Amino acid sequence: MVAAWSVDRLWRSLKDLIEVLSDLQAEGVDLYLHRQGVIAEFERAIIRERVLSGMPAPKAERVTLGRPALETATLPSSRPSRRR
């Protein structure tokens, strides 16, 4: 049996995960993870990989990503007034 604190202690990419799980299964080795949020971690990793893989094309075309910037003059003050 292989025991680890969490999934990110064993591998860093989805490709590595698949390889490790395949090797463990081939050898008949069980896997125990203390933190059980494995599925959520994988989903976040997959989403992150997809987003990052889609970034080079817009950057190459000089497309601005994200929300449009607001003009500084239209922004409310972030500091509350300190009247006493």
C-alpha positions as a Markdown table, in Angstrom:
| # | Residue | x | y | z |
|---|---|---|---|---|
| 1 | Met | 0.0 | 0.0 | 0.0 |
| 2 | Val | 1.1 | 3.5 | -0.8 |
| 3 | Ala | -0.1 | 6.2 | 1.7 |
| 4 | Ala | 0.2 | 9.9 | 1.1 |
| 5 | Trp | -1.2 | 13.1 | 2.8 |
| 6 | Ser | -2.8 | 14.4 | -0.4 |
| 7 | Val | -2.8 | 13.9 | -4.2 |
| 8 | Asp | -0.4 | 16.8 | -4.8 |
| 9 | Arg | 2.3 | 15.0 | -2.8 |
| 10 | Leu | 2.5 | 12.2 | -5.3 |
| 11 | Trp | 2.4 | 13.9 | -8.7 |
| 12 | Arg | 2.2 | 17.4 | -10.3 |
| 13 | Ser | 0.3 | 16.8 | -13.6 |
| 14 | Leu | -2.6 | 14.7 | -14.8 |
| 15 | Lys | -0.2 | 12.8 | -17.1 |
| 16 | Asp | 1.9 | 11.8 | -14.1 |
| 17 | Leu | -1.2 | 10.8 | -12.2 |
| 18 | Ile | -2.3 | 8.4 | -14.9 |
| 19 | Glu | 1.1 | 6.9 | -15.2 |
| 20 | Val | 1.4 | 6.4 | -11.4 |
| 21 | Leu | -2.0 | 4.9 | -11.0 |
| 22 | Ser | -1.4 | 2.6 | -14.0 |
| 23 | Asp | 1.9 | 1.4 | -12.5 |
| 24 | Leu | 0.3 | 0.9 | -9.0 |
| 25 | Gln | -2.5 | -1.1 | -10.5 |
| 26 | Ala | -0.2 | -3.3 | -12.6 |
| 27 | Glu | 1.7 | -4.2 | -9.4 |
| 28 | Gly | -1.4 | -4.8 | -7.3 |
| 29 | Val | -0.6 | -1.9 | -5.0 |
| 30 | Asp | -3.4 | 0.0 | -3.1 |
| 31 | Leu | -3.4 | 3.8 | -2.7 |
| 32 | Tyr | -4.5 | 5.6 | 0.4 |
| 33 | Leu | -4.9 | 9.4 | 0.4 |
| 34 | His | -5.5 | 11.1 | 3.8 |
| 35 | Arg | -7.2 | 14.1 | 2.2 |
| 36 | Gln | -10.1 | 12.8 | 0.2 |
| 37 | Gly | -10.8 | 15.9 | -1.9 |
| 38 | Val | -9.1 | 14.1 | -4.9 |
| 39 | Ile | -11.8 | 14.6 | -7.4 |
| 40 | Ala | -12.1 | 18.3 | -6.8 |
| 41 | Glu | -8.3 | 18.7 | -7.0 |
| 42 | Phe | -8.3 | 16.8 | -10.4 |
| 43 | Glu | -11.1 | 18.9 | -11.8 |
| 44 | Arg | -9.2 | 22.1 | -10.8 |
| 45 | Ala | -6.0 | 20.8 | -12.3 |
| 46 | Ile | -7.8 | 19.9 | -15.6 |
| 47 | Ile | -9.5 | 23.3 | -15.8 |
| 48 | Arg | -6.1 | 25.0 | -15.1 |
| 49 | Glu | -4.3 | 23.0 | -17.7 |
| 50 | Arg | -7.0 | 23.8 | -20.3 |
| 51 | Val | -7.0 | 27.5 | -19.5 |
| 52 | Leu | -3.2 | 27.7 | -19.7 |
| 53 | Ser | -3.0 | 25.7 | -22.9 |
| 54 | Gly | -5.4 | 28.2 | -24.5 |
| 55 | Met | -3.4 | 31.3 | -23.5 |
| 56 | Pro | -0.7 | 31.4 | -26.2 |
| 57 | Ala | -3.1 | 32.0 | -29.1 |
| 58 | Pro | -4.7 | 35.2 | -27.7 |
| 59 | Lys | -1.4 | 36.4 | -26.5 |
| 60 | Ala | 0.1 | 36.0 | -29.9 |
| 61 | Glu | -2.8 | 38.0 | -31.4 |
| 62 | Arg | -2.3 | 40.6 | -28.7 |
| 63 | Val | -5.9 | 40.1 | -27.4 |
| 64 | Thr | -6.5 | 41.6 | -24.0 |
| 65 | Leu | -7.8 | 39.0 | -21.6 |
| 66 | Gly | -10.0 | 39.5 | -18.6 |
| 67 | Arg | -12.4 | 42.3 | -17.6 |
| 68 | Pro | -12.0 | 45.8 | -19.2 |
| 69 | Ala | -10.1 | 48.2 | -17.1 |
| 70 | Leu | -12.0 | 51.0 | -15.3 |
| 71 | Glu | -10.9 | 54.5 | -15.5 |
| 72 | Thr | -9.3 | 55.7 | -12.2 |
| 73 | Ala | -11.5 | 58.8 | -12.0 |
| 74 | Thr | -14.7 | 56.7 | -11.9 |
| 75 | Leu | -13.6 | 54.4 | -9.1 |
| 76 | Pro | -14.9 | 55.1 | -5.6 |
| 77 | Ser | -12.4 | 55.6 | -2.9 |
| 78 | Ser | -11.4 | 52.3 | -1.3 |
| 79 | Arg | -10.6 | 54.0 | 2.0 |
| 80 | Pro | -13.4 | 55.0 | 4.3 |
| 81 | Ser | -13.3 | 58.5 | 5.6 |
| 82 | Arg | -11.9 | 58.9 | 9.1 |
| 83 | Arg | -14.0 | 61.7 | 10.5 |
| 84 | Arg | -14.0 | 62.0 | 14.3 |
